[in-house]
Amino acid sequence: MKLKKGAGIRKSDPTEELLNEELIGRAIWGCLKNGDSEGVIEVIRIYLEAVNKTQIAKESEMARSTMYHTLKSKNPTVRTLAKLVHACI
């Protein structure tokens, strides 16, 4: 495929964008503003898929099964979500 010069196309690395904390923060904030608690969990789940879940589970001292259950649950506690996010940093 041949593109016109100056078409405004840029290279994109989806993994890099999924790991961008600023974008993740804006997405979570947007979900919270819209009352979309499931969206918050989805954003965190997508982020975790971009990083090594096993390593995160070890660093957070949380069992992998707990981590997976938390992300499948429709109402995890803020404390549990904070523990997951903290482990990702």
LUMKEDREN-312123 format. One line per field, with one value per atom (N, C-alpha, C): residue number from 1; atom name; x, y, z. Coordinates in pm, 1 decimal, decimal comma, padded with zeros to 6 digits, always signed. Each point is the difference from the previous one (the first is absolute). Example, Ala and Ser with C-alpha at 12.3 -4.5 7.8 and 13.67 -1.06 7.14 Angstrom:
<recs>
resi: [1	1	1	2	2	2]
name: [N	CA	C	N	CA	C]
u: [+01319,0	-00089,0	+00090,0	-00035,0	+00082,0	-00077,0]
v: [-00569,0	+00119,0	+00120,0	+00105,0	+00119,0	+00109,0]
w: [+00780,0	+00000,0	+00000,0	-00072,0	+00006,0	+00073,0]
</recs>
This chain:
<recs>
resi: [1	1	1	2	2	2	3	3	3	4	4	4	5	5	5	6	6	6	7	7	7	8	8	8	9	9	9	10	10	10	11	11	11	12	12	12	13	13	13	14	14	14	15	15	15	16	16	16	17	17	17	18	18	18	19	19	19	20	20	20	21	21	21	22	22	22	23	23	23	24	24	24	25	25	25	26	26	26	27	27	27	28	28	28	29	29	29	30	30	30	31	31	31	32	32	32	33	33	33	34	34	34	35	35	35	36	36	36	37	37	37	38	38	38	39	39	39	40	40	40	41	41	41	42	42	42	43	43	43	44	44	44	45	45	45	46	46	46	47	47	47	48	48	48	49	49	49	50	50	50	51	51	51	52	52	52	53	53	53	54	54	54	55	55	55	56	56	56	57	57	57	58	58	58	59	59	59	60	60	60	61	61	61	62	62	62	63	63	63	64	64	64	65	65	65	66	66	66	67	67	67	68	68	68	69	69	69	70	70	70	71	71	71	72	72	72	73	73	73	74	74	74	75	75	75	76	76	76	77	77	77	78	78	78	79	79	79	80	80	80	81	81	81	82	82	82	83	83	83	84	84	84	85	85	85	86	86	86	87	87	87	88	88	88	89	89	89]
name: [N	CA	C	N	CA	C	N	CA	C	N	CA	C	N	CA	C	N	CA	C	N	CA	C	N	CA	C	N	CA	C	N	CA	C	N	CA	C	N	CA	C	N	CA	C	N	CA	C	N	CA	C	N	CA	C	N	CA	C	N	CA	C	N	CA	C	N	CA	C	N	CA	C	N	CA	C	N	CA	C	N	CA	C	N	CA	C	N	CA	C	N	CA	C	N	CA	C	N	CA	C	N	CA	C	N	CA	C	N	CA	C	N	CA	C	N	CA	C	N	CA	C	N	CA	C	N	CA	C	N	CA	C	N	CA	C	N	CA	C	N	CA	C	N	CA	C	N	CA	C	N	CA	C	N	CA	C	N	CA	C	N	CA	C	N	CA	C	N	CA	C	N	CA	C	N	CA	C	N	CA	C	N	CA	C	N	CA	C	N	CA	C	N	CA	C	N	CA	C	N	CA	C	N	CA	C	N	CA	C	N	CA	C	N	CA	C	N	CA	C	N	CA	C	N	CA	C	N	CA	C	N	CA	C	N	CA	C	N	CA	C	N	CA	C	N	CA	C	N	CA	C	N	CA	C	N	CA	C	N	CA	C	N	CA	C	N	CA	C	N	CA	C	N	CA	C	N	CA	C	N	CA	C	N	CA	C	N	CA	C	N	CA	C	N	CA	C	N	CA	C	N	CA	C	N	CA	C	N	CA	C]
u: [+00084,6	-00084,6	+00090,1	-00036,9	+00078,2	-00082,6	+00062,9	-00067,6	+00050,2	-00085,6	+00039,5	+00097,2	+00093,8	+00091,2	-00079,5	+00038,4	-00066,4	-00141,9	-00031,1	-00135,1	-00032,4	+00098,4	-00025,2	-00000,4	+00055,9	+00007,4	+00124,3	-00014,2	+00114,4	+00007,9	+00119,8	+00017,5	-00063,3	-00056,8	-00063,2	+00038,7	+00029,4	+00030,2	-00111,6	-00095,6	-00113,9	+00040,7	+00102,1	+00042,8	+00050,2	+00076,8	+00051,2	-00116,1	-00100,5	-00115,3	-00079,4	-00008,8	-00071,2	+00072,3	+00129,6	+00079,0	+00020,2	-00054,7	+00013,7	-00089,8	+00061,9	-00075,7	-00092,0	+00041,1	-00085,1	-00128,8	+00012,8	-00119,4	-00088,5	+00063,3	-00075,9	-00075,4	+00068,7	-00063,0	-00118,5	+00016,7	-00110,9	-00117,7	+00030,2	-00106,6	-00076,0	+00074,1	-00065,6	-00081,9	+00057,4	-00072,1	-00128,0	+00010,6	-00117,9	-00108,5	+00040,2	-00096,4	-00066,1	+00080,6	-00055,1	-00097,1	+00034,0	-00088,5	-00132,9	+00002,8	-00121,6	-00071,2	+00052,0	-00062,1	+00016,9	+00103,7	+00022,4	+00104,2	-00043,8	+00093,2	+00055,7	-00080,4	+00048,5	+00108,2	-00009,8	+00100,9	+00133,8	-00003,2	+00124,1	+00069,6	-00075,8	+00056,2	+00053,1	-00070,4	+00043,3	+00131,9	+00014,6	+00124,8	+00116,2	-00021,3	+00105,4	+00030,7	-00102,9	+00019,8	+00083,3	-00029,8	+00075,1	+00144,9	+00020,5	+00136,2	+00075,3	-00063,9	+00065,1	+00032,6	-00082,7	+00028,0	+00126,2	+00031,4	+00118,0	+00128,2	-00013,2	+00116,7	-00006,9	+00102,3	+00007,9	-00084,4	-00113,6	-00091,7	+00063,2	+00079,5	+00061,8	+00092,4	+00081,4	+00091,7	-00078,1	-00107,8	-00081,4	-00059,9	-00048,0	-00058,4	+00104,0	+00122,2	+00106,7	+00035,2	+00016,0	+00039,0	-00107,9	-00124,9	-00108,6	-00033,9	+00068,4	-00027,3	-00146,3	-00052,7	-00137,8	+00001,6	-00081,1	-00007,7	-00052,5	+00052,0	-00046,5	-00150,3	-00050,9	-00143,9	-00078,4	+00051,8	-00065,4	+00001,2	+00113,6	+00011,2	-00102,2	-00007,9	-00094,5	-00143,8	-00028,4	-00134,9	-00037,2	+00094,7	-00023,6	-00039,2	+00069,3	-00026,7	-00127,1	-00047,4	-00126,3	-00117,9	+00026,8	-00105,0	-00054,6	-00126,8	-00059,2	+00014,9	+00045,1	+00008,0	+00119,0	+00122,9	+00116,1	+00014,2	+00066,0	+00020,2	+00105,4	-00006,0	+00098,8	+00137,6	+00003,7	+00126,6	+00065,3	-00079,4	+00053,9	+00047,5	-00077,1	+00042,1	+00128,1	+00007,9	+00119,8	+00122,0	-00017,9	+00110,5	+00048,4	-00093,7	+00036,4	+00074,2	-00052,7	+00062,7	+00137,8	+00011,7	+00128,3	+00103,5	-00040,7	+00091,8	+00047,3	-00078,3	+00035,1	+00105,4	+00017,6	+00090,9	+00141,9]
v: [-00115,8	+00115,8	+00123,4	+00095,4	+00122,2	+00115,1	+00075,3	+00112,8	+00131,1	+00098,8	+00133,2	+00058,5	+00078,2	+00069,6	+00099,2	+00008,8	+00094,5	-00040,2	-00129,2	-00046,8	+00004,8	+00030,0	+00009,2	-00135,3	-00098,5	-00133,3	-00007,7	-00061,4	-00017,1	-00145,4	-00042,4	-00134,5	-00005,7	-00115,6	-00017,1	-00135,1	-00001,5	-00122,9	-00020,8	-00089,4	-00018,2	-00036,4	-00082,4	-00038,5	+00121,1	+00084,5	+00121,3	+00088,5	+00010,7	+00082,0	-00061,9	-00134,6	-00066,7	+00015,2	+00022,4	+00015,6	+00146,6	+00091,2	+00143,6	+00038,5	+00032,7	+00028,9	+00120,9	+00097,5	+00117,1	-00038,7	-00080,1	-00044,6	-00088,5	-00089,4	-00088,0	+00084,6	+00097,8	+00087,1	+00076,5	+00051,5	+00073,3	-00092,6	-00122,3	-00096,3	-00035,9	-00024,0	-00033,5	+00118,7	+00119,6	+00119,4	+00019,9	-00022,4	+00012,1	-00098,7	-00122,6	-00101,4	+00041,7	+00048,8	+00042,2	+00116,6	+00096,4	+00114,8	-00043,4	-00108,2	-00049,6	-00106,2	-00027,0	-00099,9	-00141,5	-00022,6	-00130,5	-00080,2	-00062,6	-00076,6	-00120,9	-00061,0	-00113,7	+00044,8	+00121,8	+00053,9	+00016,1	+00041,6	+00013,7	-00135,2	-00102,9	-00135,0	-00045,2	+00030,6	-00038,1	+00066,5	+00127,6	+00071,4	-00064,6	-00030,0	-00063,9	-00139,0	-00074,3	-00134,4	+00006,8	+00093,9	+00015,7	+00034,9	+00086,4	+00036,3	-00123,5	-00080,6	-00119,7	-00100,4	-00004,2	-00089,0	+00043,5	+00128,4	+00051,7	-00024,5	-00033,6	-00028,9	-00144,5	-00045,0	-00138,2	-00019,2	-00070,2	-00019,4	-00079,0	-00099,3	-00081,0	+00084,5	+00083,3	+00087,1	+00096,4	+00054,6	+00093,1	-00069,8	-00121,5	-00075,0	-00023,0	-00032,5	-00021,0	+00129,3	+00108,8	+00127,9	+00056,3	-00028,9	+00053,4	-00091,8	-00113,4	-00101,2	-00043,1	-00005,5	-00040,0	-00126,3	-00095,6	-00122,9	+00032,0	-00071,3	+00024,0	-00020,7	-00099,7	-00026,5	+00120,1	+00063,9	+00119,5	+00111,9	+00014,9	+00104,2	-00023,1	-00122,4	-00029,6	+00017,2	-00045,7	+00013,8	+00147,4	+00079,7	+00143,5	+00064,6	-00037,3	+00062,1	-00052,2	-00117,2	-00052,5	+00050,8	+00035,9	+00046,9	+00133,8	+00021,6	+00126,8	+00106,6	-00041,0	+00097,3	-00026,1	+00007,5	-00018,4	+00120,7	-00019,8	+00111,6	+00094,9	+00123,9	+00099,4	-00044,2	-00058,9	-00046,7	-00104,5	-00093,2	-00103,9	+00059,3	+00091,5	+00065,4	+00080,4	+00068,2	+00078,5	-00091,5	-00116,5	-00095,5	-00047,9	-00026,2	-00041,6	+00110,6	+00120,6	+00112,5	+00028,3	-00004,7	+00024,2	-00101,8	-00123,9	-00104,8	+00024,7	+00070,9	+00025,6	+00108,5	+00080,2	+00115,0	-00041,7]
w: [+00000,0	+00000,0	+00000,0	-00077,1	-00009,2	+00057,5	+00089,8	+00063,5	-00056,2	+00001,3	-00042,7	+00101,3	-00048,9	+00089,4	+00084,3	+00127,1	+00089,5	+00036,2	-00006,2	+00028,7	+00149,0	+00084,9	+00143,4	+00069,8	-00064,1	+00058,5	+00088,1	+00116,6	+00088,1	+00045,5	+00035,5	+00053,4	+00138,0	+00030,6	+00129,2	+00057,6	+00128,1	+00070,9	+00102,1	-00027,4	+00090,0	+00142,3	+00015,4	+00135,1	+00076,5	-00067,1	+00064,2	+00045,6	-00082,6	+00035,3	+00114,2	+00003,6	+00108,5	+00133,4	-00004,0	+00122,0	+00038,3	-00078,3	+00025,6	+00118,0	+00112,6	+00122,1	-00014,7	-00077,8	-00020,1	-00072,8	-00104,4	-00074,0	+00086,8	+00076,8	+00089,3	+00102,9	+00057,1	+00099,3	-00057,1	-00119,8	-00063,5	-00029,2	-00042,4	-00029,0	+00127,2	+00109,0	+00127,3	+00049,6	-00007,5	+00043,7	-00081,9	-00130,3	-00086,6	+00039,5	+00030,6	+00043,5	+00131,3	+00094,3	+00129,2	-00016,3	-00086,0	-00023,2	-00059,0	-00078,7	-00063,3	+00083,5	+00119,9	+00086,4	-00050,6	-00079,4	-00063,0	+00078,7	+00109,1	+00083,1	-00075,3	-00084,2	-00079,6	-00098,2	-00049,3	-00090,1	+00069,4	+00128,4	+00077,4	+00008,6	+00032,1	+00011,0	-00134,8	-00105,6	-00135,4	-00037,3	+00032,9	-00029,9	+00075,4	+00127,7	+00079,3	-00054,1	-00039,9	-00056,1	-00128,0	-00086,3	-00125,0	+00029,9	+00098,5	+00039,5	+00047,9	+00083,5	+00053,3	-00109,9	-00103,6	-00112,7	-00074,8	+00009,3	-00070,0	+00079,3	+00128,2	+00082,8	+00047,6	+00066,8	+00046,5	+00125,6	-00012,7	+00112,3	+00114,1	-00031,9	+00104,2	+00085,5	-00064,8	+00073,0	+00088,0	-00051,2	+00077,6	+00121,3	-00019,4	+00111,5	+00109,5	-00038,7	+00098,5	+00071,1	-00075,4	+00058,6	+00091,6	-00028,7	+00081,0	+00115,9	+00009,0	+00101,5	-00004,9	-00119,2	-00022,0	-00085,4	+00036,9	-00078,2	-00139,4	-00099,9	-00137,7	-00009,9	+00070,7	-00005,6	+00053,6	+00104,6	+00054,8	-00102,6	-00068,1	-00101,3	-00111,6	-00050,7	-00106,7	+00048,1	+00122,7	+00054,2	+00014,4	+00045,0	+00017,0	-00131,7	-00105,9	-00129,1	-00064,3	+00041,9	-00052,1	+00081,5	+00125,1	+00089,6	-00048,1	+00023,9	-00040,9	+00107,9	+00119,2	+00107,5	+00092,6	-00053,2	+00087,4	+00092,4	+00111,2	+00092,0	-00056,6	+00043,4	-00041,2	+00050,4	+00118,2	+00056,7	-00090,3	-00051,1	-00088,0	-00131,3	-00057,9	-00124,1	+00022,4	+00113,4	+00030,3	+00012,6	+00058,9	+00014,0	-00136,9	-00089,6	-00136,0	-00072,8	+00006,2	-00069,4	+00059,0	+00131,3	+00064,8	-00045,9	-00017,0	-00045,2	-00142,6	-00077,9	-00140,7	-00015,2	+00103,1	-00009,1	+00025,4]
</recs>
